[in-house]
Every structure is written in structure tokens, then in C-alpha cells.
């Protein structure tokens, strides 16, 4: 029995929608020290020491641990209360509990109270976006819509901090540091904060509240990290953004995802739904629960239940990010972004203009379904897709788009690779999906993403996934540019080359430019999709 982790969280988090201290303890083996008692002991320590640090909550943690969390008003005294709790559970059980508590209280009283939390309360309209897939695309779409409304928009994401569409700080800024940088933008009118699971669990949110939260979806991803072992726990962690919506605000939720749908009343905001099928089970449940619904009706994006009559946002085929309607995931992302834009007060025309002008090209949406035409050695042209697919759901989406752009007689060649922090099953499943859908599968190493595994371990799992559908890798390359060169060397007229691109996107783009590839515009993509379905 003893301390596993003590973490001071600087903002709202999955345990408490406020700055909190989280203590993870090995399951106490002392009689009577269960979760409820530990919470009561924590509250008693704080009360007797004169510290405002409660009430505490508890929950089961990973691997048989127990988690105790409580809000803090000053970081020093908050940490001291946590240390005092640890001293109690690690002390000799022969010492009476009251004596242990008295010593713990003395420790807290002697501690430096420290500083109050420096969590930001945005002064401009602010949207938080979370989910397993689609966060970055939805964030970028919202930034474009705000720009179309004439607002100075800034956003943080896994790709960096952006102001008016220009990257001012590259890197992964999907945590509280990104929020702080966005909200420090001079002259800011509108903020969008991509909010990832890691930041929520490790530090909490960077803001006290938002006007609108977007929860795109949940699927297995990064399980086994930061105490999140199941997809249900992942949904719980990500639902933090719903709990911090201001009263009178909106939670934009995927009605098609039951793990998202269950959090419709988790916070003070009202639900605003999106669903691909207006007659599907999710949409029907959303109508019963109440709130506006954005869906696809007769091939058009329509919002009902918001104004007196339905609002038509345009044809799905005229929204470039949907890849001529092939990317169901991006149809959902467009519905989510449009809903959030309308919910926060952007004009309908600005939302329509944002949907129509946002193209999945390397400039507007780098790394997300970027599509190129490249000359082939037989005098024809192949299609190359570069996409940051990083889990099973992302791989499915990439494969669906690849198949949807392949003309009769063309082949689908896929390059895959996985990060080491995925589960064994997840790594193998990505390969199985690729093997089942593609004519050939290449393994391209992602050496920067080993995350505790060896490349040999990852490759063995990928080969096993391929073998389950009777496939073997056509080749194994040490990096993504090498893989792309190999694919280009064998490409023939009409082929589609789809790559899961993680670490060498810029190098691969430079390679394509060097062989005179050209990014496809929306009209070209629509023509390819039409040709593939003749």
C-alpha cells in the first residue's frame, strides 16, 4: 500500500471540473480504508487544517489502485493535503487513525499555502473540441468559419497554435499551454481549443469554462495510458469539455455515438446534436432528448430544431472536406463544426462560406486527407493520399476514401505504420483492415513513435494482422519517404497510393513536388470519385 502518483492539475479535469489534486494509491490493505473513508479523511484533514480543499471524490484506478481527487485553492496547501493523506495510508496501521490524522493536519498547517490557480476565463467566444478522431479538422473548420465572419480567430491543435490561419507556434499544443497561447493573442475575437485526452489527464484544461464544447466521437486509442484502459473510460475523460460549458452554452454531440450521447446532461449547457442519418437510431434518440439536430437530408447538410424552419447549409458534394462525400468522418466533422459555429453565434452565411472554402489540401489542412495527382512511369497518373490516420477508425476512413477514388482497373496500395503506445490488438487490427481492403500493403517504420516498443515488435504485430487475412507486406521500409518512393516506383495509371503519414509529412510533400505531383482541387476530386463509380 502506498503512493502511485500525486498530480496537481491546473484546470478542469475528468475528476473535478476545476483545478484539482489527484492522488493514486495502491489499494489500501488496512481494514476500513476504502474509497469512501479515504475521501472522508481527506475532507477532515483539510477542514481541521483550515484549508479550502473539498469535497474529495474517489474512484477505482488502474491495476487495483484507488484514486482520490479534490479541488484546491492554493497549490502548496493542496499538495500538502495530498501528502498528508499519503502519510496516513503509509503509516503503521497499529497507530490509531485519529493520531495519524492529527499528525497529517499538523503537516498541512506547517506548509507554505502557495499560489492560487491561474486558470483562464476566456473573454471572447470560445469553443473546446475533443474526441478520438476529427478534432483537428473540426478545429480548423471553425477557425475558417470565424474568419469568414470577419473575426480574428486563433486556435490550438496537435499541429500548433494558429492565428488567422497562420502557424505561430508549431508542435502539439492540444493541452492547457495551447489554450494560454491562443487567449494571449492581441485583438482576439474568437478562440478554438483542441483538447486531447493526454492534457486532460496530466494537467487539466487551460480554461475555467467555454461557451461551446464539441465531442466528435470515441474509439479505442492510446488505451493503457494515464489510467485510461477502456473506451468507456476514454469517453469519460473526454467528456470534461461538456462539464465546463457555461450555463446558456451548448454541447455539440455526436448522436450516432452512444458513448458520446450519454453525456448530453453532464454539464449546464444544452445539447446540440449532429448525425449522418436523420432517420437513424442516434437521430431519433436525439429528438427525444431535445435540442437542434444537424444531419444530411437528401444529400444536403440541414439543421433542424434551431430556428422556426430548417436551415440548409448546402450540398455535401459542395463541401470540399467531405472528399465528394466519400469521407463519412469528414461529413460528421463538417456537421459538428457548423453546429458549433451556429451555436456560438456565427452568421449562417459565414458558416456556409467556411464549409465551401475549406479544402483538404496541404495548405489549408496539412496531413488530413491531402490528395495529389502524380505522373506514373507508364505515362498515366496515380492518386496519392497522405493522412494522419493513427488508429483503427482513422485507417478505416483512409481505406474508404482510397477505394472511393480508385477507377476501374486501378489498384489500391497502402502504406501503414503504428505508434508503440497502441495496444497489441489495435496495431494488428490496423494491419488486418489494410490487408482486407488493399491490393498490397507496405510497412513504413515510425521511429519517432516507438514509445516503449521496438520496431521489430510493432512489425510482428502488423504482420500477424496481415496474415489473418492472407496477406504479407509487399515491403518494409525504414521511414515514410522511403516507403513513398517505393510506392511511386511501382505505381501505374489509375492506382491509388494511400499513406498513414505521421512523422515525415513535410519530407513526403517535398518528394511529391519533386516528381511534379499536383494537389487535387475539389473539382478534380469530385471527377475522380465520379470516375471510380461509373
Buried (B, 14 or more C-beta within 10 A) or exposed (E): EEBBEBBBBBBBBBBBBBBBBBBBBBBBEBEEBEBEBBBBBBBBBBEBBEBEBBEBBBBEBBEEBBBBBBBBBBBBBBBBBBBBBBBBBBBEBEEEBEEBBEEBBEBBBEBEBBEEBEBBEBEBBBBBBBBBBBBBBBBBBBBBBBBBBEBBBBBBBBBBBBBBBEEEBEEBBBBBBBBBBBBEBEEBBBBBBBBBBBBBBBBBBBBBBBBBBBBBBBBBBBBEBBBBBEBEBBBBBBBBBBBBBBEEBBBBBBBBBEBBBBBBEBBBBBBBBBBBBBEBEBBBBBBEBEBBBBBBBEEBBBBBBBEEEBBBBBBBBBBBBBBBBBBBBBBBBBBBBBBBBBBBEBBBEBBBBBBBBBBBBBEBBBBBBBBBBBBBEEEBBBBBBBBBBBBBBBBBBBBBBBBBBBBEEBBBBBBBBBBBBBBBBBBBBBBBBBBBBBBBBBBBBBEEBBEEBEBEBBBBBBBBBBBBBEBEBBBBBEBBBBBBEBBBEBBBBBBBBBBBBBBBBEBBBEBBEEBEBEBBEBEBBBEBBEBBEE
